[in-house]
Amino acid sequence: MATPIETAIESNAIDGIAEVQGEAGRVRQYSLKDQIEADKYTRAAKAVPNANRGIRFTRLVPPGAVGGE
């Protein structure tokens, strides 16, 4: 199922209209490239909710293995 962002990007790609002007004013949308980059960014941000949860290194020391006496 397509998300609202995917639907908006698809409709903007099909329409191809970047700027419209009328009596009420002027409307300009972001370029298609910027919209795709924003979608990639939001997907990446959702994929990694906590930046600290990447690779974790842990040093395990079994009991009795520490010498020195």
N, C-alpha and C positions, 0 to 999 in steps of 0.2 A: 504494500500500500504506500502510495506516495505521500510524503510529508508536505505541509503547506509551502515550505521553502522550495522543495523540488518542483511543485506545481507552478509556483511563481516564476522560477527560472525557466521552466519549459514554455510557459505562455509568453514570457518576454522574448525568448529566442524565436518563437514562431511569429509574433507580431513585428518585432524588429524596430519598434518605435521607441526612440530614446527621449524625445522631447515633444510636448504638445503645448500649444498656446491658444487661448480663447479669450472670451470676454471676462470670464471670472479670474483669469490669471494664467500663469505659466507653470507647468509641471515637468520636472525632469527626473528621470530615474537613473540609478547607478548603471554603469556599463555591465554587460553580460560577464565579462572577465572578473570584475569586482564582485559580482553576485556569486559566482562559482567559488572564488577564493574565500568569501565569507562563509559559504556552506561548508567548505573543507575545514575551515577553522573551527566552526561550531561542532562538527562531527568529531574532530580530534580532541576538542575540549571535553566533550561528553564521554569519549572513549577512555580518557585518563582523568577520573575525577580527583585523584590525589596524586600529585607529582612525586611524592616520596615513596610510592609503592612500586617502583621499577625493580631494579636488581638489589637484593639485600645480601650482604656478606656477613656471615656469622662464624666466629671462631669457636669451635667446640673443643673443650679440654675434658677428657674422661677423668673420673675421680681416681686418685692414686698415681696418676701418670706424672705429676709434678714432683720432681726430685729436688735435691739441694741440701739434704741433711746428711 
